[in-house]
């Protein structure tokens, strides 16, 4: 039988993987029914966008869950990932390549993860990143209403949540549980979407090593209210401007993700 000292690393890896799987199973996914919503910018003659039913993770992916992923997929370790798939900030706040920090740290949202890496994580669980329309559609919900986008108090609250300091936004499970049962869509780190900047840029171009930047000039001027469906929706402008500044390699300390799946 191998000495105990050789068994301990394998035992720790198995324990972390099991713990992350248990946490993910406990959180589960919420089913978001089909419907329509009015995005911040809409095409002429298309006042609403139809969204098919889908499922969305109740919680953002945590550092502990992402640690289990990189243990099982070494090519996504901080010291192994290819530069074409992640910028220099990739997992930069981890103490080491296979150390996501203290138990409190491991409960925090996983941040500093590129679009490529987030997409790979979701695929490893049989899921995908949500589309921007799916995220925005589900993100309209308050604790008690599935569409609070016309509630001035709720919209003001989103501004407060999304302009808090980085340390506060990085706290575990910050934010509120909305009417769908999804927690922390506002008030925590920003979150990746699959088509994070423009539907005009295909996933194939990103896979080929392109930056994934948009060609929609409305998105370039993301903060402009001209042409917006709701010029008073400041929180939506913040999200739109943030996404417009990203490319697929971006690794930002206040950018995390959650996964989605078809209903």
Backbone as numpy.savetxt, mean C-alpha at the origin, in Angstrom:
# Nx Ny Nz CAx CAy CAz Cx Cy Cz
22.15 -36.55 14.87 21.30 -35.35 14.87 22.18 -34.11 14.87
21.88 -33.08 14.05 22.70 -31.88 13.99 22.72 -31.17 15.34
23.83 -30.50 15.68 23.90 -29.73 16.92 22.79 -28.69 16.98
22.40 -28.36 18.21 21.31 -27.40 18.40 21.60 -26.07 17.74
22.90 -25.66 17.78 23.23 -24.35 17.22 22.94 -24.25 15.73
22.93 -25.40 15.02 22.61 -25.38 13.60 21.11 -25.42 13.35
20.36 -25.91 14.33 18.91 -26.00 14.17 18.21 -24.69 14.50
18.83 -23.87 15.37 18.17 -22.65 15.82 17.81 -21.70 14.68
18.72 -21.38 13.72 18.32 -20.45 12.64 17.13 -20.95 11.85
17.11 -22.25 11.55 15.98 -22.80 10.78 14.70 -22.73 11.60
14.82 -23.00 12.91 13.64 -22.95 13.77 13.09 -21.55 13.85
13.99 -20.55 13.96 13.55 -19.16 14.01 12.83 -18.77 12.72
13.39 -19.18 11.57 12.77 -18.85 10.28 11.39 -19.45 10.18
11.24 -20.72 10.58 9.94 -21.38 10.54 8.96 -20.69 11.45
9.44 -20.30 12.64 8.57 -19.63 13.61 8.07 -18.31 13.06
8.98 -17.51 12.43 8.57 -16.24 11.86 7.57 -16.41 10.75
7.81 -17.41 9.89 6.89 -17.65 8.78 5.52 -18.03 9.29
5.47 -18.91 10.30 4.20 -19.33 10.87 3.49 -18.18 11.55
4.27 -17.35 12.26 3.67 -16.22 12.97 3.09 -15.22 11.99
3.83 -14.94 10.90 3.33 -14.00 9.90 2.09 -14.53 9.21
2.09 -15.84 8.92 0.91 -16.45 8.28 -0.30 -16.37 9.19
-0.06 -16.60 10.48 -1.17 -16.55 11.44 -1.72 -15.14 11.56
-0.81 -14.14 11.56 -1.26 -12.77 11.64 -2.07 -12.39 10.41
-1.61 -12.79 9.23 -2.34 -12.48 8.01 -3.70 -13.14 7.98
-3.75 -14.40 8.45 -5.02 -15.11 8.48 -5.99 -14.48 9.46
-5.44 -13.99 10.58 -6.29 -13.37 11.60 -6.89 -12.08 11.08
-6.06 -11.29 10.35 -6.57 -10.04 9.81 -7.57 -10.28 8.70
-7.24 -11.20 7.80 -8.14 -11.56 6.72 -8.35 -10.44 5.72
-9.35 -10.63 4.89 -9.69 -9.66 3.86 -11.15 -9.26 3.98
-11.44 -8.04 3.62 -12.81 -7.55 3.61 -13.33 -7.59 2.17
-14.59 -7.95 2.01 -15.19 -7.95 0.68 -15.79 -6.58 0.41
-15.36 -5.97 -0.68 -15.88 -4.66 -1.05 -16.86 -4.87 -2.22
-18.13 -4.56 -2.03 -19.12 -4.82 -3.09 -18.92 -3.89 -4.29
-19.45 -4.30 -5.42 -19.36 -3.50 -6.63 -20.10 -2.18 -6.46
-19.66 -1.20 -7.20 -20.30 0.10 -7.14 -19.60 1.07 -8.06
-19.85 2.34 -7.88 -19.20 3.36 -8.69 -18.82 4.53 -7.81
-17.86 5.32 -8.29 -17.44 6.50 -7.56 -16.94 7.54 -8.55
-16.80 8.75 -8.08 -16.30 9.84 -8.91 -14.85 10.10 -8.51
-13.88 9.78 -9.37 -12.48 10.02 -9.05 -12.16 11.52 -9.07
-10.99 11.86 -8.58 -10.60 13.27 -8.54 -10.57 13.87 -9.93
-10.04 13.11 -10.90 -10.03 13.55 -12.29 -10.78 12.52 -13.12
-11.71 12.96 -13.92 -12.51 12.05 -14.73 -12.40 12.43 -16.20
-12.55 11.45 -17.05 -12.53 11.70 -18.48 -13.83 12.40 -18.89
-13.76 13.21 -19.90 -14.95 13.91 -20.39 -16.04 12.91 -20.76
-17.24 13.17 -20.29 -18.36 12.29 -20.60 -18.43 11.05 -19.74
-17.51 10.92 -18.78 -17.52 9.75 -17.88 -17.53 10.24 -16.44
-18.69 10.63 -15.94 -18.76 11.23 -14.60 -18.42 10.27 -13.47
-18.64 8.97 -13.69 -18.36 7.98 -12.65 -17.56 6.82 -13.22
-16.84 6.15 -12.32 -16.07 4.96 -12.69 -16.69 3.77 -11.97
-16.97 2.74 -12.72 -17.55 1.52 -12.15 -16.44 0.65 -11.60
-16.61 0.13 -10.40 -15.63 -0.74 -9.74 -16.29 -2.07 -9.45
-15.70 -3.15 -9.94 -16.23 -4.49 -9.69 -15.94 -4.89 -8.24
-16.72 -5.83 -7.73 -16.50 -6.32 -6.37 -15.09 -6.90 -6.25
-14.47 -6.69 -5.10 -13.13 -7.21 -4.87 -12.93 -7.42 -3.38
-11.81 -8.00 -3.03 -11.44 -8.16 -1.63 -10.18 -7.35 -1.33
-10.10 -6.83 -0.12 -8.98 -5.98 0.26 -8.50 -6.37 1.65
-7.18 -6.43 1.83 -6.63 -6.73 3.15 -7.18 -5.76 4.19
-7.55 -6.29 5.33 -8.05 -5.43 6.40 -6.95 -4.55 6.97
-5.72 -5.02 6.91 -4.59 -4.27 7.45 -3.48 -4.17 6.41
-2.69 -3.12 6.51 -1.51 -3.00 5.67 -0.52 -4.10 6.05
0.29 -4.52 5.12 1.31 -5.54 5.38 2.30 -5.00 6.40
2.62 -5.81 7.40 3.52 -5.37 8.46 4.97 -5.75 8.18
5.86 -5.17 8.95 7.28 -5.50 8.82 7.52 -6.97 9.16
6.81 -7.49 10.14 6.96 -8.90 10.48 6.54 -9.81 9.35
5.44 -9.47 8.69 4.98 -10.26 7.55 5.96 -10.16 6.39
6.49 -8.96 6.19 7.43 -8.80 5.08 8.75 -9.50 5.38
9.14 -9.57 6.66 10.33 -10.31 7.04 10.20 -11.78 6.67
9.03 -12.36 6.93 8.81 -13.76 6.56 8.93 -13.94 5.05
8.45 -12.95 4.30 8.53 -13.01 2.84 9.98 -13.01 2.36
10.81 -12.09 2.89 12.20 -12.04 2.41 13.00 -13.25 2.88
12.62 -13.84 4.00 13.29 -15.07 4.42 13.02 -16.19 3.42
11.80 -16.23 2.91 11.42 -17.28 1.96 11.81 -16.93 0.52
12.08 -15.66 0.27 12.43 -15.20 -1.08 13.69 -14.34 -0.99
14.85 -14.97 -0.89 16.10 -14.24 -0.65 16.42 -13.15 -1.65
15.91 -13.25 -2.87 16.23 -12.22 -3.87 15.64 -10.87 -3.50
14.69 -10.85 -2.54 14.10 -9.61 -2.09 14.70 -9.12 -0.78
15.78 -9.74 -0.32 16.51 -9.23 0.84 17.15 -7.89 0.49
17.34 -7.07 1.50 17.95 -5.76 1.28 19.34 -5.87 0.66
20.09 -6.89 1.04 21.45 -7.04 0.53 21.52 -7.87 -0.75
20.37 -8.23 -1.31 20.36 -9.05 -2.53 19.55 -8.46 -3.66
18.59 -7.59 -3.35 17.68 -7.08 -4.37 18.44 -6.32 -5.46
18.04 -6.51 -6.70 18.68 -5.83 -7.82 18.25 -4.37 -7.87
19.20 -3.52 -8.21 18.93 -2.08 -8.23 17.81 -1.70 -9.19
17.60 -2.47 -10.24 16.54 -2.16 -11.18 15.15 -2.31 -10.56
15.07 -3.05 -9.45 13.78 -3.31 -8.81 13.55 -2.51 -7.53
14.55 -1.82 -7.02 14.36 -1.06 -5.78 15.44 -0.01 -5.62
15.06 1.16 -5.12 16.00 2.23 -4.89 16.81 2.00 -3.62
17.68 2.96 -3.30 18.59 2.82 -2.17 17.87 2.79 -0.82
16.65 3.29 -0.77 15.92 3.32 0.49 15.22 2.02 0.84
15.42 0.98 0.05 14.71 -0.29 0.26 15.02 -0.86 1.64
13.99 -0.96 2.48 14.09 -1.51 3.84 15.23 -0.85 4.63
15.49 0.42 4.34 16.63 1.12 4.94 16.52 1.28 6.45
15.31 1.23 6.99 15.17 1.41 8.43 15.21 0.10 9.21
15.50 -1.02 8.53 15.68 -2.29 9.24 17.09 -2.34 9.82
17.27 -2.87 11.02 18.61 -2.97 11.60 19.57 -3.81 10.75
19.05 -4.83 10.08 19.86 -5.69 9.23 18.96 -6.33 8.18
19.57 -7.01 7.22 18.81 -7.57 6.10 17.72 -8.53 6.55
17.96 -9.27 7.64 16.97 -10.21 8.16 16.58 -9.86 9.59
16.54 -8.57 9.86 16.14 -8.09 11.18 15.22 -6.90 10.99
13.92 -7.11 11.26 12.93 -6.05 11.09 12.72 -5.25 12.36
13.57 -5.48 13.37 13.49 -4.69 14.58 12.80 -5.39 15.73
12.38 -4.60 16.68 11.73 -5.10 17.90 10.33 -5.63 17.59
9.71 -6.30 18.54 8.32 -6.74 18.32 7.39 -5.58 17.94
7.60 -4.42 18.56 6.79 -3.25 18.19 7.08 -2.83 16.76
8.36 -2.84 16.37 8.72 -2.50 14.99 8.07 -3.47 14.00
8.08 -4.75 14.35 7.55 -5.75 13.42 6.04 -5.64 13.26
5.38 -4.95 14.19 3.93 -4.73 14.08 3.61 -3.49 13.26
4.63 -2.69 12.96 4.42 -1.48 12.16 4.21 -1.86 10.69
3.60 -0.96 9.90 3.48 -1.22 8.46 4.85 -1.35 7.81
4.97 -2.25 6.86 6.21 -2.39 6.09 6.30 -1.21 5.13
7.39 -0.46 5.21 7.60 0.70 4.34 8.99 0.60 3.70
9.30 1.56 2.83 10.56 1.49 2.12 10.59 0.33 1.15
9.42 -0.03 0.63 9.27 -1.17 -0.29 8.86 -0.64 -1.66
9.55 -1.06 -2.69 9.24 -0.60 -4.05 7.95 -1.22 -4.58
7.46 -0.68 -5.70 6.28 -1.25 -6.36 6.56 -2.68 -6.78
7.76 -2.93 -7.33 8.13 -4.28 -7.74 8.05 -5.25 -6.56
8.61 -4.82 -5.42 8.65 -5.69 -4.24 7.26 -5.91 -3.66
6.47 -4.85 -3.58 5.11 -4.98 -3.05 4.28 -5.92 -3.93
4.46 -5.79 -5.22 3.73 -6.63 -6.17 4.16 -8.10 -6.01
5.45 -8.32 -5.81 5.96 -9.68 -5.62 5.43 -10.29 -4.33
5.37 -9.47 -3.28 4.83 -9.97 -2.00 3.38 -10.41 -2.18
2.57 -9.55 -2.78 1.16 -9.89 -2.95 1.00 -11.15 -3.80
1.80 -11.27 -4.86 1.73 -12.45 -5.72 2.09 -13.71 -4.94
3.01 -13.60 -3.99 3.43 -14.76 -3.21 2.31 -15.27 -2.30
1.32 -14.43 -2.03 0.19 -14.82 -1.20 -1.05 -15.12 -2.04
-0.88 -15.14 -3.37 -2.02 -15.39 -4.25 -2.90 -14.17 -4.43
-2.35 -12.98 -4.17 -3.13 -11.75 -4.29 -2.44 -10.81 -5.28
-2.82 -9.55 -5.23 -2.27 -8.52 -6.10 -2.39 -7.18 -5.40
-1.79 -6.17 -5.95 -2.00 -4.82 -5.43 -3.37 -4.31 -5.90
-4.04 -3.51 -5.08 -5.31 -2.94 -5.54 -5.06 -1.90 -6.63
-6.03 -1.72 -7.51 -5.94 -0.63 -8.47 -6.21 0.68 -7.74
-5.86 1.77 -8.37 -6.13 3.08 -7.77 -7.63 3.28 -7.58
-8.43 2.87 -8.58 -9.88 3.01 -8.44 -10.40 2.19 -7.27
-9.90 0.97 -7.09 -10.34 0.15 -5.96 -9.96 0.81 -4.64
-8.74 1.30 -4.54 -8.29 1.92 -3.30 -9.14 3.16 -2.98
-9.32 4.01 -3.97 -10.07 5.24 -3.74 -11.54 4.96 -3.43
-12.09 3.97 -4.09 -13.49 3.58 -3.86 -13.68 3.11 -2.42
-12.81 2.22 -1.95 -12.91 1.73 -0.57 -12.52 2.81 0.42
-11.62 3.71 0.01 -11.13 4.74 0.92 -12.12 5.85 1.21
-13.26 5.86 0.53 -14.28 6.88 0.81 -15.02 6.58 2.10
-14.89 5.38 2.62 -15.71 4.95 3.75 -15.21 5.48 5.09
-16.13 5.94 5.90 -15.85 6.28 7.29 -16.21 5.07 8.14
-16.20 5.22 9.45 -16.58 4.10 10.30 -18.01 3.64 10.08
-18.89 4.57 9.71 -20.31 4.24 9.66 -20.96 4.38 8.28
-20.23 4.95 7.34 -20.79 5.16 6.00 -19.82 4.64 4.94
-20.37 3.96 3.94 -19.53 3.46 2.86 -19.13 4.57 1.90
-19.81 5.68 1.95 -19.43 6.83 1.13 -19.59 8.10 1.97
-18.49 8.52 2.57 -18.50 9.74 3.38 -17.81 10.88 2.65
-17.69 10.75 1.32 -16.94 11.74 0.55 -17.61 13.11 0.51
-18.90 13.18 0.91 -19.58 14.46 0.94 -19.83 14.94 2.37
-19.16 14.31 3.31 -19.28 14.69 4.73 -18.12 15.62 5.07
-18.37 16.91 5.26 -17.29 17.87 5.52 -16.43 17.50 6.73
-17.06 16.97 7.78 -16.32 16.62 8.98 -15.34 15.47 8.69
-15.79 14.49 7.91 -14.93 13.36 7.56 -13.77 13.82 6.68
-14.05 14.66 5.70 -13.01 15.13 4.81 -11.97 15.96 5.55
-12.42 16.75 6.50 -11.50 17.53 7.32 -10.64 16.62 8.19
-11.25 15.57 8.69 -10.53 14.60 9.51 -9.42 13.91 8.70
-9.68 13.61 7.44 -8.68 12.96 6.60 -7.45 13.85 6.42
-7.68 15.15 6.31 -6.55 16.07 6.18 -5.68 16.01 7.43
-6.32 16.00 8.59 -5.58 15.93 9.85 -4.79 14.62 9.94
-5.43 13.51 9.58 -4.76 12.21 9.65 -3.57 12.14 8.70
-3.75 12.67 7.50 -2.73 12.51 6.47 -1.64 13.57 6.50
-1.75 14.53 7.39 -0.69 15.53 7.51 0.01 15.42 8.86
-0.22 14.34 9.58 0.47 14.12 10.85 1.94 13.81 10.59
2.75 13.87 11.63 4.17 13.61 11.51 4.46 12.16 11.16
5.64 11.93 10.58 6.02 10.59 10.13 6.05 9.59 11.27
6.56 9.98 12.43 6.64 9.05 13.57 5.25 8.59 13.99
4.30 9.50 14.01 2.94 9.16 14.39 2.29 8.26 13.35
2.53 8.54 12.09 1.90 7.75 11.02 2.49 6.34 10.92
3.67 6.14 11.49 4.31 4.83 11.43 3.89 3.92 12.58
3.07 4.40 13.48 2.63 3.59 14.61 1.81 2.39 14.13
1.88 1.27 14.86 1.11 0.08 14.46 -0.40 0.37 14.45
-1.05 -0.03 13.39 -2.52 0.01 13.27 -3.11 1.38 13.60
-2.46 2.42 13.10 -2.99 3.76 13.29 -4.14 3.99 12.32
-5.05 4.87 12.68 -6.19 5.16 11.82 -7.46 4.54 12.38
-8.43 4.33 11.53 -9.72 3.81 11.99 -10.17 2.64 11.13
-11.10 1.88 11.66 -11.70 0.75 10.95 -12.93 1.27 10.22
-12.93 1.18 8.90 -14.05 1.76 8.16 -15.25 0.82 8.06
-16.28 1.28 7.38 -17.54 0.54 7.32 -17.40 -0.81 6.65
-16.34 -1.02 5.86 -16.09 -2.32 5.23 -15.28 -3.25 6.13
-14.76 -2.70 7.22 -13.89 -3.50 8.08 -12.42 -3.39 7.70
-12.07 -2.39 6.90 -10.68 -2.17 6.49 -10.08 -1.11 7.41
-8.90 -1.41 7.93 -8.30 -0.55 8.95 -7.12 0.26 8.37
-7.06 1.52 8.75 -5.87 2.33 8.51 -5.61 2.76 7.09
-6.64 2.94 6.27 -6.40 3.42 4.92 -5.96 4.89 4.94
-6.30 5.60 6.00 -5.92 6.99 6.15 -5.22 7.16 7.50
-4.17 7.92 7.50 -3.48 8.21 8.75 -2.21 7.42 8.97
-2.05 6.32 8.23 -0.81 5.56 8.26 0.06 5.97 7.08
1.03 5.14 6.69 1.83 5.45 5.51 0.97 5.50 4.25
1.44 6.21 3.23 0.81 6.13 1.92 0.91 4.69 1.44
0.06 4.31 0.48 0.04 2.92 0.04 0.14 2.81 -1.48
0.89 1.81 -1.92 1.02 1.54 -3.35 -0.32 1.08 -3.94
-0.55 1.45 -5.18 -1.62 0.84 -5.98 -0.96 0.28 -7.23
-1.64 -0.65 -7.88 -1.01 -1.32 -9.02 -0.73 -0.35 -10.16
-1.71 0.51 -10.45 -1.54 1.52 -11.51 -1.35 2.88 -10.83
-0.29 2.98 -10.03 -0.13 4.08 -9.10 -0.09 5.48 -9.71
0.23 5.61 -10.98 0.28 6.96 -11.53 -0.52 7.17 -12.81
-0.72 6.13 -13.59 -1.53 6.32 -14.79 -1.88 4.99 -15.41
-3.12 4.86 -15.82 -3.52 3.65 -16.54 -2.94 3.66 -17.95
-2.34 4.78 -18.35 -1.75 4.86 -19.68 -0.41 4.14 -19.75
0.18 3.84 -18.58 1.45 3.12 -18.55 1.17 1.68 -18.18
1.53 0.76 -19.03 1.22 -0.65 -18.81 2.19 -1.28 -17.84
1.74 -2.34 -17.18 2.62 -3.09 -16.29 3.79 -3.65 -17.06
3.58 -3.97 -18.34 4.65 -4.53 -19.14 5.82 -3.56 -19.26
5.54 -2.26 -19.36 6.63 -1.30 -19.49 7.42 -1.21 -18.20
6.73 -1.39 -17.05 7.46 -1.40 -15.79 8.31 -2.64 -15.68
7.76 -3.78 -16.07 8.49 -5.04 -16.00 9.75 -4.99 -16.86
9.67 -4.24 -17.95 10.80 -4.17 -18.85 11.91 -3.26 -18.33
11.69 -2.68 -17.15 12.72 -1.85 -16.55 12.46 -0.37 -16.69
11.28 0.01 -17.22 10.95 1.42 -17.33 10.64 2.00 -15.97
10.55 3.30 -15.89 10.29 3.94 -14.61 8.84 3.81 -14.21
7.95 3.58 -15.17 6.54 3.52 -14.84 5.94 4.90 -14.67
6.62 5.95 -15.10 6.07 7.29 -14.94 4.94 7.53 -15.93
4.04 8.41 -15.55 2.85 8.66 -16.33 3.13 9.57 -17.52
2.15 9.62 -18.42 2.23 10.56 -19.53 0.99 11.46 -19.52
0.24 11.40 -18.46 -0.98 12.21 -18.33 -0.60 13.54 -17.69
-0.72 14.65 -18.43 -0.25 15.92 -17.92 -1.14 16.46 -16.80
-2.34 15.96 -16.67 -3.14 16.35 -15.50 -2.48 15.83 -14.24
-1.84 14.63 -14.34 -1.18 14.06 -13.18 0.12 14.80 -12.88
0.79 15.34 -13.93 2.00 16.11 -13.70 1.67 17.31 -12.83
0.55 17.94 -13.11 0.09 19.08 -12.32 -0.93 18.59 -11.30
-0.52 17.60 -10.50 -1.46 16.89 -9.65 -2.11 17.77 -8.61
-1.45 18.83 -8.22 -2.01 19.66 -7.16 -2.98 20.71 -7.69
-3.09 20.84 -9.01 -3.98 21.86 -9.57 -5.43 21.45 -9.45
-6.26 22.39 -9.06 -7.69 22.10 -8.89 -8.45 22.19 -10.21
-7.82 22.74 -11.24 -8.51 22.88 -12.52 -8.86 21.50 -13.08
-10.11 21.30 -13.37 -10.55 20.03 -13.93 -10.86 18.97 -12.90
-10.67 19.26 -11.63 -10.94 18.27 -10.58 -12.44 18.16 -10.34
-12.89 16.95 -10.02 -14.31 16.74 -9.76 -14.75 17.39 -8.45
-13.83 17.49 -7.49 -14.14 18.12 -6.21 -12.93 18.93 -5.76
-12.86 20.20 -6.12 -11.70 21.03 -5.77 -11.47 21.18 -4.27
-12.45 20.83 -3.44 -12.30 20.96 -1.99 -11.71 19.70 -1.35
-11.52 18.64 -2.14 -11.04 17.37 -1.58 -9.51 17.39 -1.49
-9.00 18.09 -0.49 -7.57 18.28 -0.34 -6.83 16.96 -0.10
-7.44 16.05 0.65 -6.79 14.76 0.93 -6.57 13.98 -0.36
-7.54 14.05 -1.28 -7.39 13.35 -2.57 -6.28 13.99 -3.39
-6.15 15.32 -3.33 -5.06 15.98 -4.03 -3.71 15.52 -3.50
-3.61 15.36 -2.17 -2.36 14.89 -1.57 -1.99 13.51 -2.11
-2.97 12.60 -2.15 -2.70 11.25 -2.65 -2.31 11.28 -4.12
-3.04 12.07 -4.89 -2.79 12.14 -6.33 -1.39 12.69 -6.60
-1.02 13.75 -5.88 0.30 14.35 -6.07 1.40 13.39 -5.66
1.18 12.67 -4.57 2.19 11.73 -4.09 2.41 10.62 -5.12
1.33 10.05 -5.63 1.46 8.97 -6.61 2.16 9.47 -7.88
1.86 10.71 -8.27 2.44 11.25 -9.50 3.95 11.40 -9.40
4.47 11.50 -8.18 5.90 11.69 -7.98 6.67 10.37 -7.91
5.97 9.24 -7.92 6.61 7.94 -7.76 7.06 7.34 -9.08
8.04 6.46 -9.00 8.28 5.51 -10.07 8.33 4.12 -9.43
8.41 3.09 -10.24 8.26 1.73 -9.74 9.38 1.30 -8.79
10.52 2.00 -8.82 11.65 1.69 -7.93 11.59 2.47 -6.63
10.67 3.39 -6.49 10.63 4.26 -5.32 10.58 3.47 -4.02
11.41 3.89 -3.08 11.44 3.26 -1.76 11.46 4.38 -0.74
10.29 4.69 -0.24 10.10 5.85 0.64 9.69 5.38 2.02
10.22 6.04 3.03 9.97 5.62 4.40 8.52 5.70 4.83
7.70 6.50 4.12 6.30 6.60 4.46 5.43 6.03 3.36
5.89 4.94 2.73 5.12 4.30 1.65 5.06 2.81 1.90
3.85 2.31 2.18 3.64 0.88 2.42 2.65 0.31 1.42
1.97 -0.76 1.81 1.01 -1.37 0.88 0.14 -2.38 1.59
-0.96 -2.72 0.94 -1.80 -3.83 1.33 -2.20 -4.53 0.03
-2.70 -5.75 0.14 -3.01 -6.54 -1.06 -4.52 -6.63 -1.30
-4.85 -6.98 -2.51 -6.25 -7.13 -2.93 -6.39 -8.43 -3.70
-7.63 -8.79 -3.99 -7.90 -9.99 -4.78 -9.29 -9.85 -5.37
-9.56 -10.61 -6.40 -10.91 -10.61 -6.97 -11.90 -11.18 -5.98
-13.13 -10.75 -6.06 -14.15 -11.19 -5.11 -14.51 -12.64 -5.35
